[in-house]
Amino acid sequence: MSTTIPMTAIDCLIPCMLIDTQTPPDVIHTNAAARILAVTHLLESVSRLEGFNADSVDLKHITEAAALLLRDGCDLMDALGRRLQAQ
């Protein structure tokens, strides 16, 4: 059985970003938390902007970045959950 699982944010046939399921749980959690916190900060900053005049391209870039980071965080939390269930 493989000790890695692919990250799912980018759909491709050959994944190049993998999560090592043997990584200590605190390290997986720290990486997940960092990504989720980055998304939180990004969206909080956007919500506080007054007179924010973003065009559709800007909004697309912001949402793509948020989705990518959030998906990575979810993948890491999933790996952590599997690890904890196995114990």
N, C-alpha and C positions, 0 to 999 in steps of 0.2 A: 504494500500500500504506500502511495506517495505521501511524503511529509510536507508537501506544498499544495496550496490551492491558489488558483489564479485570481487576480483582481478583476472585477467585472465592469469597471467604469467605461472601458473601451472594448467594444465587441470586435474580436478578431479571432481567427482560427488558431493562431499560435500566440499564446499570451507570453509577454516578456516580463511582466511584473507579477511576482508570486509572493504569497505569504508563507513563511516557514512556520508550520504548525508546532514545531518544537521550540520556538522562541519562548522565553519565559513570559507568563501571563502579564506581568506588570509592564513589560516592554510593549507587548501588543496593545494593552490598554493605553499606555502613554501615547503611542502613535495614533490610535483611534481618537483619543481625546484632543490631540493637537489639530487633527483635520476638522473635527466637528467644531472646535472652538474657532478655527479660522473662518469657517462658514458663518458661524454666529456673528463674529466681529464684522465680517464683510456685509452681511445683511443688515445688522444694526447700523452700520455707518451709512449705508444707502438710505435706510428709513429715516435718518436724521437730517439728511440733506434738504435744505430749503431751496426751492426753485430749481430743483434737479431737472435739467433739460437733456435727458439722455435720448438719443435716437434708438431706433430698433436694433442697430448693430451693437451699440453700447450695452443695451439690455440683454441681448443675446450673449455677449461675452461674459457679462456678470453672472447670468444664470448658468452658463456652461461651466464656469469656474466653480460656482457653488455646488452644482450637481456632481461634478467630478470629485471634489473634496468630500462631499457628503457620502457618495457611493464608496469611496475608499474607506471612510470611517465606518460605514455599515459593514463592509467586507471584513474589516479588522474585528469589529464587535462580533460578527458571526463566527470568525475563527476563535475568538476568546470564548464564546458561548459553547462551541463544540469541545473546546479543551476542558472547560469546567464540567460539562456533562459527562465527559469520559472519566473524570476522577471519582 
